[in-house]
Amino acid sequence: MEATDRQILSLLAVDGRMSFTDLGRATGLSTSAVHQRVKRLEQRGLITGYGATINHAEVGLPLTAFISIRPIDASEPDDSPERLREIPEIESCWSVAGEESYILKVRVSTPIDLEDLLARIRAAANVATRTTIVLSTPYEGRPVTPR
């Protein structure tokens, strides 16, 4: 899959209602070229809806992991989310109670990419990490109904 297709998928994941014109501006393509690419991505099953469901394995990001982080120096400001905001492999960041301060959901291509990502996270936020690699995902993103 081309980098431009990945970029389109990433943009639609953030805003599933993004217009072809805006996608074109963001990717440097014409509106008609974006329209053709989006249609191809739909036909290949990479876009299954515009709540922006992405098959991450097909996009080249088959490895999902959860990284728990805690500051090395607790006297430093708690600004890890801001320090890590620009790292594109981080899909979600949750503030949590417990030993760790935050849990990050990340997606990468290979274990070597995960190792590199861990080093970048540690350096950027001055944190210790604990990593759990996802083996399979029986379900994700289910709608929650209150009882």
N, C-alpha and C positions, 0 to 999 in steps of 0.2 A: 504494500500500500504506500502511496506517495505521501510526502510530508504535507502537501496541500490538502489532501483528503483528510488527514489526521487533524489538520488545523480547522477544517470545516466542521468535523465531528466535535471537536473541542468547543468551538464557538456555539454550535447548536446545543451542546450539553449545558452551557451556561444560559442560553436564551433560545429556546426552541421556536420562538416566534420571530427570530431575526430574519429580515427580508433578504432576498437574493441580492439586492443592491448593496445592502450593508455588508453581507458576506463577501461580495466582490471587492468592496473598498478594503476590508480587513485582510483579504488574501491576495489582492493585486490582480484579480481576474475580472473579466467582464461579467455582467449580470447573466447573460446567456450561458457562459461557460460554467458559472457556479450552478445554474439551474440544471445543466446536463450532469454535472458531477453529483449533485444531490440526488437526482433521479437514479443514477447508477448505484450510489450508496444504498438507496432504498431497495433497488432490485437485488442487490447482493445480500440484503438482510442486515446491513450494518446500522441502518436507521429503521427502527421498528415503530416509532411513534415520536411525537413532538413534545412529550414530556421529556424528550431526548434520552431514550434508552439506547445505550451504546454497548455493543459486544466488544468488551475490552481485549479479549484474546485475539479477535480478528484484527483489531487495530494495532496489534503488536505489543500489548501490555498485559500479558497473561499472568504475571505474578502480582498478587495482591498481598499486602502485609499490613499489620497494625503495629505501630511503633509507639511505645509509651515513653514519655520523656519526663525528666525531672532536672531541675537546675543543679549544677555542680556547687554553686555558691548561692545559698538561700538568701543571703543579704543583698544580692543584686536585684534590680527591678524585674518584675514578672512580665517580660515583653517578648516571650518566645513566639507567640502567634505573629506579631509584627515582623520579627526577624526572619521567620520562615515563609511569610506570605508569598514571596516571589518564586519559590521552588515549585515548578510545575508538576512534579510527580506527586505532590501532596494533594489528595482529593478532598479530604475533610480534616478538621482539627476540632477536637472536643475538649473542653475544660472538664476535669473529673475530680472526684473526691478519692482519697486513698494515698498510696505512696507516691504515685506519679502525679504530675500537674496537668498533663495533657495526653491525649491519645490521638495519633495521626493515622489516617487511612491513606496508604500510598499504593500506586500501581507503577510497575516497572517491567521491562522486558526480560531481564535475566537476573540470576543471583549476583553476578558481578555488578550489574547496575544497582542492585539493592545495597551492596557493600559500599559503592561509591556514594549513593544517596545518604546512607548512615553517616559517613564521614563528613559530608556537607552539612547535614543537620547538626551534628555535634559541634562543628566549627562555627556555624552561623549563630547558634543559640547558646553555646557554652552549656550543653546539657549532657546528661547520661541517658542512655537509651536501653530499652528492652524490646525485642522484636518477636512478633508472632507471625509466621507465614501461613497464609490461607491455603489449604489443600483442595477444598472444593466449596462451592456455594450452593447448597440445596435450595435456598431462596434468599431474595434480597429485595428491599424496597417495597415490601408488601404494604398495602393500605391497612392502617390500624383502625379498628372499630371499637369505640368505647362500649363497655358492658353496662 
